[in-house]
């Protein structure tokens, strides 16, 4: 009997988020639950193709019949392959901490503290595929979190996915230009984390050209100077080509009253879901942003 590569399909299947392949630093065991024991249990279940053992590694609290059914239907199709497994404190920044479907808002049923990273060999030599699973603690044990209706969500789960230390950014200075009056350039690859001010889904494609609004959730600093403050108005767009899944991208940010056009990476999502207002999403600038007037 085979086990699933995406046994956490209750998250992956409903959000249609891509796998993450970048390397992440390993996290050392601390006081409390044993990370090495959790990794060993996952590896044993995988290698033994033990479905029952794999199920015990998930938190099923508050899981709806629909999500549980989806998980079970995908629970018996696992490739016979060797995997690398590790735990890390770095969470995928473009994975939403909640989503809406059929008028119901879902979030993780555990406060997420770590990420289980499972790496699979890819068909192409030298390549690899990775899947991330959100991990929390219950009754002194690590368990993989599952999306559940919001009334069942753990109290701090909504903010646990975001990794950046915002308190440290509160001490940066604010200003658009340097002391010498030179223009400021925000480098390409700079992260832009925004908070949606409206619900966003595929339906927007047919409304106003797919435009949506958000505000900056984390300030952007260059050389220790805050260039774009928290709360700056951001505009984005939802696009969809043919039968492909819809995508989100940012299109502009307002800095000191001036609308600046930007080009960012995209987030692909399942056409059946909708991100509710208040959801935080992260993008990266593709090109540098020159703030010179």
DRENDO-1510 file (C-alpha; in Angstrom, 1 decimal, always signed):
<recs>
REC; n; res; u; v; w
REC; 1; UNK; +0.0; +0.0; +0.0 .
REC; 2; UNK; +1.4; +3.4; -0.9 .
REC; 3; UNK; +1.5; +6.6; +1.2 .
REC; 4; UNK; +1.1; +10.1; -0.2 .
REC; 5; UNK; +3.8; +12.5; -1.2 .
REC; 6; UNK; +1.3; +15.2; -0.2 .
REC; 7; UNK; -0.4; +13.7; +2.8 .
REC; 8; UNK; -0.9; +17.3; +3.9 .
REC; 9; UNK; -3.1; +17.6; +0.9 .
REC; 10; UNK; -5.7; +19.4; +3.0 .
REC; 11; UNK; -3.4; +22.4; +2.8 .
REC; 12; UNK; -1.8; +21.8; -0.6 .
REC; 13; UNK; -4.8; +20.6; -2.5 .
REC; 14; UNK; -7.1; +23.5; -1.4 .
REC; 15; UNK; -4.6; +26.3; -1.7 .
REC; 16; UNK; -2.8; +24.9; -4.8 .
REC; 17; UNK; +0.5; +26.4; -3.6 .
REC; 18; UNK; +3.6; +25.3; -5.4 .
REC; 19; UNK; +6.3; +23.2; -3.6 .
REC; 20; UNK; +9.3; +25.1; -2.3 .
REC; 21; UNK; +12.8; +23.9; -3.4 .
REC; 22; UNK; +15.2; +26.4; -1.8 .
REC; 23; UNK; +17.5; +25.2; +0.9 .
REC; 24; UNK; +16.7; +26.0; +4.5 .
REC; 25; UNK; +18.9; +26.0; +7.6 .
REC; 26; UNK; +18.4; +23.1; +10.0 .
REC; 27; UNK; +17.0; +23.8; +13.4 .
REC; 28; UNK; +18.5; +22.2; +16.5 .
REC; 29; UNK; +16.6; +20.4; +19.2 .
REC; 30; UNK; +15.7; +22.6; +22.2 .
REC; 31; UNK; +13.8; +22.0; +25.5 .
REC; 32; UNK; +10.4; +20.5; +24.8 .
REC; 33; UNK; +9.3; +18.2; +22.1 .
REC; 34; UNK; +12.1; +16.3; +20.3 .
REC; 35; UNK; +12.6; +17.3; +16.8 .
REC; 36; UNK; +14.8; +14.3; +16.1 .
REC; 37; UNK; +12.0; +12.0; +17.3 .
REC; 38; UNK; +9.4; +13.6; +15.1 .
REC; 39; UNK; +11.7; +13.4; +12.0 .
REC; 40; UNK; +12.4; +9.7; +12.8 .
REC; 41; UNK; +8.7; +8.9; +13.2 .
REC; 42; UNK; +8.0; +10.5; +9.8 .
REC; 43; UNK; +10.8; +8.6; +8.2 .
REC; 44; UNK; +9.7; +5.3; +9.7 .
REC; 45; UNK; +6.2; +5.8; +8.5 .
REC; 46; UNK; +7.4; +6.7; +5.0 .
REC; 47; UNK; +9.8; +3.9; +4.7 .
REC; 48; UNK; +7.4; +1.3; +6.1 .
REC; 49; UNK; +4.5; +2.6; +3.9 .
REC; 50; UNK; +2.5; +2.7; +7.2 .
REC; 51; UNK; -0.6; +4.8; +6.6 .
REC; 52; UNK; -1.8; +4.5; +10.2 .
REC; 53; UNK; +1.5; +5.7; +11.6 .
REC; 54; UNK; +1.6; +8.6; +9.2 .
REC; 55; UNK; -1.9; +9.7; +10.2 .
REC; 56; UNK; -0.8; +9.9; +13.9 .
REC; 57; UNK; +1.7; +12.7; +12.8 .
REC; 58; UNK; -1.2; +15.1; +11.9 .
REC; 59; UNK; -3.5; +17.2; +14.1 .
REC; 60; UNK; -7.1; +16.4; +13.2 .
REC; 61; UNK; -8.8; +18.7; +15.6 .
REC; 62; UNK; -11.6; +20.6; +14.0 .
REC; 63; UNK; -11.0; +19.1; +10.5 .
REC; 64; UNK; -14.2; +19.2; +8.4 .
REC; 65; UNK; -15.5; +16.1; +6.7 .
REC; 66; UNK; -14.7; +17.6; +3.3 .
REC; 67; UNK; -11.0; +18.2; +4.1 .
REC; 68; UNK; -10.6; +14.9; +5.8 .
REC; 69; UNK; -12.2; +13.2; +2.8 .
REC; 70; UNK; -9.7; +15.0; +0.5 .
REC; 71; UNK; -6.8; +13.9; +2.7 .
REC; 72; UNK; -8.0; +10.3; +2.7 .
REC; 73; UNK; -8.5; +10.1; -1.0 .
REC; 74; UNK; -4.9; +11.2; -1.6 .
REC; 75; UNK; -3.5; +9.1; +1.2 .
REC; 76; UNK; -2.6; +6.0; -0.8 .
REC; 77; UNK; -0.4; +7.2; -3.7 .
REC; 78; UNK; +3.1; +7.6; -2.6 .
REC; 79; UNK; +6.2; +7.1; -4.8 .
REC; 80; UNK; +8.6; +4.4; -3.7 .
REC; 81; UNK; +11.6; +6.8; -3.2 .
REC; 82; UNK; +14.1; +7.9; -0.6 .
REC; 83; UNK; +13.5; +11.4; +0.9 .
REC; 84; UNK; +15.5; +13.9; +2.9 .
REC; 85; UNK; +13.7; +15.2; +6.0 .
REC; 86; UNK; +14.4; +18.2; +8.2 .
REC; 87; UNK; +12.7; +20.7; +10.5 .
REC; 88; UNK; +13.3; +24.5; +10.1 .
REC; 89; UNK; +12.0; +27.6; +11.7 .
REC; 90; UNK; +11.8; +29.4; +8.3 .
REC; 91; UNK; +8.3; +29.4; +7.0 .
REC; 92; UNK; +7.3; +29.8; +3.3 .
REC; 93; UNK; +6.4; +33.5; +3.1 .
REC; 94; UNK; +4.1; +33.2; +0.2 .
REC; 95; UNK; +1.9; +30.7; +1.9 .
REC; 96; UNK; -1.2; +32.4; +3.3 .
REC; 97; UNK; -2.1; +31.8; +7.0 .
REC; 98; UNK; -5.8; +31.6; +6.0 .
REC; 99; UNK; -8.1; +31.4; +3.0 .
REC; 100; UNK; -11.8; +31.5; +2.2 .
REC; 101; UNK; -13.8; +28.9; +0.3 .
REC; 102; UNK; -17.6; +28.8; -0.2 .
REC; 103; UNK; -18.0; +31.6; +2.3 .
REC; 104; UNK; -16.0; +29.8; +5.0 .
REC; 105; UNK; -12.6; +31.1; +6.3 .
REC; 106; UNK; -10.0; +28.5; +7.1 .
REC; 107; UNK; -6.8; +28.6; +9.1 .
REC; 108; UNK; -4.3; +26.2; +10.7 .
REC; 109; UNK; -5.6; +24.2; +13.7 .
REC; 110; UNK; -2.3; +24.6; +15.6 .
REC; 111; UNK; +0.0; +27.6; +16.2 .
REC; 112; UNK; +2.7; +26.9; +13.6 .
REC; 113; UNK; +6.2; +27.0; +15.1 .
REC; 114; UNK; +8.3; +24.9; +12.6 .
REC; 115; UNK; +8.2; +23.6; +9.1 .
REC; 116; UNK; +8.8; +20.0; +8.1 .
REC; 117; UNK; +10.7; +20.0; +4.8 .
REC; 118; UNK; +10.6; +16.8; +2.8 .
REC; 119; UNK; +12.9; +16.7; -0.3 .
REC; 120; UNK; +12.3; +14.2; -3.1 .
REC; 121; UNK; +14.7; +13.4; -5.9 .
REC; 122; UNK; +13.4; +14.8; -9.2 .
REC; 123; UNK; +13.5; +13.0; -12.6 .
REC; 124; UNK; +16.1; +15.5; -13.8 .
REC; 125; UNK; +19.6; +14.8; -12.6 .
REC; 126; UNK; +20.8; +17.4; -10.1 .
REC; 127; UNK; +17.3; +18.8; -9.5 .
REC; 128; UNK; +15.0; +18.2; -6.5 .
REC; 129; UNK; +11.4; +18.8; -5.3 .
REC; 130; UNK; +10.5; +19.8; -1.8 .
REC; 131; UNK; +7.3; +20.0; +0.1 .
REC; 132; UNK; +6.8; +22.0; +3.3 .
REC; 133; UNK; +4.4; +21.0; +6.1 .
REC; 134; UNK; +3.4; +23.4; +8.9 .
REC; 135; UNK; +4.2; +21.9; +12.3 .
REC; 136; UNK; +2.8; +22.9; +15.7 .
REC; 137; UNK; +2.8; +21.4; +19.2 .
REC; 138; UNK; +0.0; +19.6; +21.0 .
REC; 139; UNK; +0.2; +17.8; +24.3 .
REC; 140; UNK; +4.0; +18.0; +24.2 .
REC; 141; UNK; +4.4; +16.5; +20.7 .
REC; 142; UNK; +5.0; +17.9; +17.3 .
REC; 143; UNK; +2.1; +17.4; +14.8 .
REC; 144; UNK; +1.5; +18.6; +11.3 .
REC; 145; UNK; -1.2; +21.3; +11.2 .
REC; 146; UNK; -4.3; +21.1; +9.0 .
REC; 147; UNK; -6.6; +23.8; +7.6 .
REC; 148; UNK; -9.9; +24.0; +9.5 .
REC; 149; UNK; -12.9; +26.4; +9.6 .
REC; 150; UNK; -11.8; +29.5; +11.4 .
REC; 151; UNK; -13.9; +29.0; +14.6 .
REC; 152; UNK; -11.6; +26.0; +15.2 .
REC; 153; UNK; -8.3; +27.8; +14.6 .
REC; 154; UNK; -5.8; +27.9; +17.4 .
REC; 155; UNK; -5.7; +31.5; +18.9 .
REC; 156; UNK; -2.2; +32.5; +17.7 .
REC; 157; UNK; -2.1; +30.4; +14.5 .
REC; 158; UNK; -3.1; +33.3; +12.2 .
REC; 159; UNK; +0.2; +35.2; +13.0 .
REC; 160; UNK; +2.5; +32.2; +13.5 .
REC; 161; UNK; +3.3; +31.7; +9.8 .
REC; 162; UNK; +5.0; +35.1; +9.4 .
REC; 163; UNK; +8.6; +34.7; +10.3 .
REC; 164; UNK; +10.1; +38.3; +10.1 .
REC; 165; UNK; +11.0; +40.1; +13.3 .
REC; 166; UNK; +9.0; +43.3; +13.0 .
REC; 167; UNK; +10.0; +44.7; +16.4 .
REC; 168; UNK; +13.6; +45.0; +15.1 .
REC; 169; UNK; +12.4; +47.1; +12.2 .
REC; 170; UNK; +10.7; +49.7; +14.5 .
REC; 171; UNK; +14.1; +51.3; +15.2 .
REC; 172; UNK; +14.9; +52.2; +11.6 .
REC; 173; UNK; +14.9; +55.8; +10.6 .
REC; 174; UNK; +12.2; +57.1; +8.2 .
REC; 175; UNK; +12.9; +59.2; +5.0 .
REC; 176; UNK; +12.9; +58.9; +1.3 .
REC; 177; UNK; +16.3; +60.3; +0.4 .
REC; 178; UNK; +19.7; +60.2; +1.9 .
REC; 179; UNK; +21.4; +63.1; +3.7 .
REC; 180; UNK; +23.1; +64.1; +0.5 .
REC; 181; UNK; +19.7; +64.4; -1.3 .
REC; 182; UNK; +20.5; +61.6; -3.7 .
REC; 183; UNK; +17.7; +59.4; -5.0 .
REC; 184; UNK; +17.0; +56.1; -3.4 .
REC; 185; UNK; +16.8; +52.8; -5.3 .
REC; 186; UNK; +15.1; +49.8; -3.7 .
REC; 187; UNK; +17.0; +46.8; -5.1 .
REC; 188; UNK; +15.4; +44.0; -7.1 .
REC; 189; UNK; +14.6; +40.9; -5.0 .
REC; 190; UNK; +13.5; +43.1; -2.1 .
REC; 191; UNK; +10.5; +41.5; -0.3 .
REC; 192; UNK; +7.2; +43.3; -0.2 .
REC; 193; UNK; +4.8; +41.9; +2.4 .
REC; 194; UNK; +1.3; +43.3; +2.1 .
REC; 195; UNK; -2.0; +42.9; +4.0 .
REC; 196; UNK; -5.1; +42.6; +1.8 .
REC; 197; UNK; -7.7; +45.3; +2.4 .
REC; 198; UNK; -10.4; +43.3; +0.5 .
REC; 199; UNK; -11.1; +39.7; -0.3 .
REC; 200; UNK; -9.2; +38.5; -3.4 .
REC; 201; UNK; -10.0; +35.6; -5.7 .
REC; 202; UNK; -10.5; +34.6; -9.3 .
REC; 203; UNK; -13.8; +36.5; -9.4 .
REC; 204; UNK; -11.9; +39.8; -9.6 .
REC; 205; UNK; -10.6; +38.9; -13.1 .
REC; 206; UNK; -14.0; +39.9; -14.4 .
REC; 207; UNK; -14.4; +42.9; -12.1 .
REC; 208; UNK; -12.3; +46.0; -12.8 .
REC; 209; UNK; -9.7; +44.1; -14.7 .
REC; 210; UNK; -8.7; +42.0; -11.7 .
REC; 211; UNK; -7.4; +45.0; -9.6 .
REC; 212; UNK; -7.2; +44.7; -5.8 .
REC; 213; UNK; -5.9; +46.8; -3.0 .
REC; 214; UNK; -3.6; +46.2; +0.0 .
REC; 215; UNK; -1.3; +48.0; +2.4 .
REC; 216; UNK; +2.3; +47.4; +3.2 .
REC; 217; UNK; +2.5; +45.1; +6.3 .
REC; 218; UNK; +6.3; +45.5; +6.8 .
REC; 219; UNK; +8.3; +48.6; +6.1 .
REC; 220; UNK; +11.0; +48.6; +3.4 .
REC; 221; UNK; +14.4; +50.0; +4.4 .
REC; 222; UNK; +17.5; +50.7; +2.4 .
REC; 223; UNK; +20.8; +51.1; +4.3 .
REC; 224; UNK; +18.9; +51.3; +7.6 .
REC; 225; UNK; +16.6; +54.1; +6.4 .
REC; 226; UNK; +12.8; +53.3; +6.1 .
REC; 227; UNK; +12.0; +54.2; +2.6 .
REC; 228; UNK; +8.4; +52.8; +2.3 .
REC; 229; UNK; +6.5; +52.8; +5.7 .
REC; 230; UNK; +4.0; +50.3; +7.0 .
REC; 231; UNK; +0.6; +51.2; +5.7 .
REC; 232; UNK; +1.7; +52.5; +2.3 .
REC; 233; UNK; -1.1; +51.9; -0.2 .
REC; 234; UNK; -0.4; +49.0; -2.6 .
REC; 235; UNK; -2.3; +47.9; -5.7 .
REC; 236; UNK; -2.2; +44.5; -7.3 .
REC; 237; UNK; -3.9; +42.5; -10.0 .
REC; 238; UNK; -5.4; +39.0; -10.5 .
REC; 239; UNK; -4.8; +37.4; -13.9 .
REC; 240; UNK; -5.8; +34.1; -15.4 .
REC; 241; UNK; -4.7; +32.6; -18.8 .
REC; 242; UNK; -6.9; +30.0; -20.4 .
REC; 243; UNK; -7.2; +26.9; -18.2 .
REC; 244; UNK; -4.2; +27.8; -16.0 .
REC; 245; UNK; -4.7; +28.7; -12.3 .
REC; 246; UNK; -5.1; +32.4; -11.5 .
REC; 247; UNK; -2.1; +34.4; -10.3 .
REC; 248; UNK; -1.6; +37.4; -8.0 .
REC; 249; UNK; +1.0; +40.1; -8.5 .
REC; 250; UNK; +1.6; +43.7; -7.2 .
REC; 251; UNK; +1.4; +46.5; -9.7 .
REC; 252; UNK; +2.1; +49.7; -7.8 .
REC; 253; UNK; +3.0; +51.2; -4.4 .
REC; 254; UNK; +2.3; +54.8; -3.2 .
REC; 255; UNK; +5.4; +56.5; -1.7 .
REC; 256; UNK; +5.1; +60.0; -0.3 .
REC; 257; UNK; +2.0; +60.6; -2.3 .
REC; 258; UNK; +3.4; +59.4; -5.6 .
REC; 259; UNK; +2.2; +56.2; -7.2 .
REC; 260; UNK; +5.2; +54.1; -8.3 .
REC; 261; UNK; +4.7; +51.3; -10.9 .
REC; 262; UNK; +6.4; +48.0; -9.8 .
REC; 263; UNK; +6.8; +44.5; -11.2 .
REC; 264; UNK; +6.8; +41.6; -8.7 .
REC; 265; UNK; +6.9; +37.8; -8.5 .
REC; 266; UNK; +3.5; +36.1; -8.7 .
REC; 267; UNK; +1.5; +33.8; -6.4 .
REC; 268; UNK; -0.4; +31.0; -8.1 .
REC; 269; UNK; -3.5; +29.9; -6.3 .
REC; 270; UNK; -6.5; +27.5; -6.6 .
REC; 271; UNK; -9.4; +29.1; -8.5 .
REC; 272; UNK; -11.8; +27.7; -5.9 .
REC; 273; UNK; -10.4; +29.7; -3.0 .
REC; 274; UNK; -10.5; +33.3; -2.0 .
REC; 275; UNK; -8.1; +35.2; +0.3 .
REC; 276; UNK; -10.0; +37.1; +2.9 .
REC; 277; UNK; -9.2; +40.7; +3.8 .
REC; 278; UNK; -6.4; +40.8; +6.4 .
REC; 279; UNK; -4.4; +38.0; +4.7 .
REC; 280; UNK; -0.7; +38.7; +4.5 .
REC; 281; UNK; +1.1; +37.8; +1.3 .
REC; 282; UNK; +4.7; +38.3; +0.3 .
REC; 283; UNK; +6.1; +39.1; -3.1 .
REC; 284; UNK; +9.6; +40.2; -4.4 .
REC; 285; UNK; +10.5; +43.0; -6.7 .
REC; 286; UNK; +11.7; +41.8; -10.1 .
REC; 287; UNK; +13.2; +45.1; -11.0 .
REC; 288; UNK; +14.8; +47.8; -8.8 .
REC; 289; UNK; +12.4; +50.6; -7.8 .
REC; 290; UNK; +13.9; +54.1; -8.4 .
REC; 291; UNK; +12.3; +56.7; -6.2 .
REC; 292; UNK; +13.8; +59.7; -7.9 .
REC; 293; UNK; +11.1; +62.1; -9.1 .
</recs>
